[in-house]
Amino acid sequence: MPTERVNLKLLVDKTNRRVLFAEGGKDFVDFLFHILALPVGTVIRLLEKIGMVGSLGNLYSSIEKLNDVINAKTYYRCSSRSSVSCSTYVAEHPSAKCPNCGNSMNQRSTFVESPAGNLTAAVASAAESAGKGGFVQGLVTYMVMDDLVVKPMSTISSITLLNQFNVKEIGHLEEKVVNLGMDEGIKLLRASLHSKNVLTDVFLGDKLERSCSRFMQNF
C-alpha cells in the first residue's frame, strides 16, 4: 500500500452507530483488491463454497461484477441469414464486414459464461492490470459497503440503499471523512477475515481488537 494517506467518505447512521457505505476512489478500491493478491486469497477461495465468516469473499464477487460492468465487451455477428458460414464469424465492432458475404456485422451477440465461472481469470486479469496502474478505472467513484461489496457509485443506488436500510430520517445520517493509512489498512485486512461489518468495526467500533484477539486464539 502506498505511504500516502487516502481520503474516504463514510455515510454513517448515527442512531445505530454503523457505516452504511463508503464513497471511495480508485486508490481505496485498488487497496481492497490488492488484499486478494496476498497468499491468504488462495485459502479464502477454497473456503468460499463451504461458507466463510468474513468479507473477503465479497471482494472476489465484486471483481467479477465490476469486470462485467466496466470492462464488458460486446460482440457482433453478420446480419445476413443467407449463409450458415456467415454465423461462424464474430467481430468486436458493428462496422466490420463479413468475410463471407460482405454485409455489416451489426447483429449483437450475447456472451455466455462457462458454468464454472471465471473467478481465477478475473483476478489474474486484475492483477496484471495492477502493474499498469491499478485494478480499476480512475474516473469512476465507487461505493464500498460495510461488508466490502464494491460497486460503481450512482445516485439511484444510494437512494435504494437508504430504503433498504430503512432510513426514515435523513437527519440521523452524517458524512464522515476519514484518512486511510498503513495502520488502518492493516486493521481492514484483519477485520475482513472475521467480520461482516468491516468499515464499522475499523472506523467506528471499539470491538475490533477484542474480536481479532478471539479470532487469533482459534488458530
N, C-alpha and C positions, 0 to 999 in steps of 0.2 A: 504494500500500500504506500502511496506517496507520502512524503514527510509533511506536506502542507495539509491544513485542515479543510474539511469540506463542509459547507453550509447545507443544512437540511431543514425544511419547514415541516412541522408536525401539526396536524389538526387534532386537538385534544378535547375530549369530553370531560369537562371539569367536575361534573356531578359524579360520574362513575370512575373518575381518575384513570382514564385509559386513552391510548393513542388510537384514533380511528384509522388514520393513514398518514403517510409521509409523502411530501412532494419533493422529488429529487431530480437531479440532472444526471448526465452521463457518468460523471465521476463516482457518484454514490452507487449507481446500479452496476458499474464496472467492478467496484469493490465487492459487492454481493456475489456477482457471478465468478469473481476470482476465487471465492471460497471453494467453488466446485473443482478448481484445479488442484486443490490440496489432496493428499493421499486419502484423507477420510472420505472424499467423494465416492471412491470405489466401494467402500463399506456401506455408505448410505444407500447407494444404488442397489446393492444386493438386498438390503433390508426393506426396501420400498414396498415390495409385493406382500410382505407379511405384516406390514404396519410399522409406523415409525412415530416416536413420541414427539420429536422436534419439528422444525420448519424447513430443514434443508431440502426435503423432497419438493416443497413448493417452488423452490428456486429452479429445480430441474424442469418442472412443469412449465414455469414461466418462460424459460429459454425456448421451449418448443412453441409455445403460443406466440411469443414475441417474434420468433423467426417467421411464423406464418403471417403475422400482421405486417411486419416491417419489410421483410425480405421476400415476400411471396412473389412467385413468378407465374405469369400467365402464358399458356402455350396455345398455338393456333394450328388448325388443320385446313386442308383445302376445302373450299366451299362447294366444289363440284361433286355431284353424285354419279357422274357418268362412268367412272372407272374405279374399281377396287384398289388399284395401285395408288391412287391419289391419297387414300387414307393411311398409307404407310409412312407419309412424311409429316414432320412436326416442325413448326417454326416458333421463334420467340417474339416475332413482330408481325402484325397483321398485314404489313405492306409486302411481305415476301411473296414470291411467285412459286407456284407448284412446279417442280421439275418435270412432272408427268404431263400436265395439260396447260400450264401457263396461267391458270386462274389465280386470283389473290387468295392467300391462305389466311382468311379472316374469320374462320369458324372457331370460336373459343372451345378449348378442351379443358376438362376437369382432371386435375392430378389426383390420383388415388394413392394414399399412403399404404405401405405394407402393413399387414396385421400386427407384426411385432413392434411397430413403431420405429422411430428413428432417433431415439434419445442420444445414443452414443455419437451418431454422426452430427447431431445438432451441437452437442457440447464440443466435439472436436473442431467443428467449423467455427464456433465462437472462440475457442482457444486460439485458433490460427489467426482470427481477426484481431485478437488482443495484441498480437505482435505488430499490427498495422494501425494501432491507435485505440484499442479497447474492444469490448464485447458488443456495445450497442451504439446507435447513432447519436451524435451530439446535438442535433437540432430538435430532439424530442424531449418533452418533460414527462417524467414517469411517476406513477402512483405506486407506492410500496405499502402494502397492507401490514397490519401488526404481525401477521404470521408469515411475512416475507413473500407473499404473492405479488408479482410485479406485472404491471400493465401500463399501456400508454395513458397519459392523463387527458381527461376531457371534462367539460362542464356537465354533460349529461351523466357520465359515470359518477361524478361527485354527488350530484343530486340523488341519483339512485341509491348510492351508499348511505346517505343520510336517512333515507326512508328505510333502508334495510336495517340500519342500527336503531331505528325507531326514535330518532332525534326529533323532539317536539319543539324545543326552544333553542333557537339559534344563539341566544344569549348564553347558553350553557357551554358553548364551544369557544375555544380560543386558539389562535395561531401562535405556536411557539417555535422560535428559530434556535436550533442547536448546532454546535460545531462537532464534527466527527473527526477525531484524530486517532492516533495509534491505540491509545488506551480504550477508546470507545469501540474501535474496530475489533479489538480482542474480545471485548465484552459481547459484541454482537455475535461473533463466532461461537463463543461459549454458550450463549443463550439459545442459539439456533439449534443446538444439539439436544435440548431437552424441553424447550418452551414453545407454546403456540402463541404467546404474546410477547414476542421478542422486543419490539420497539418500546412497548410499555415497560417491560422489565428493565431495559437498559437506560431509558431516558426519564422515566417517571418513578419506577419502583425502587424499593429498598430491599426487595426479596431476592435479588439476583445472586448475591454472594452466598446466601443460605441455600438457595436452590442448587447452585453449582457445587457446593460442598457435598450435598446429599447425592448429587449425580456422580461425583468422582468417587464417593465411598462405595458405589455399586460395582466398581471395577476391581 
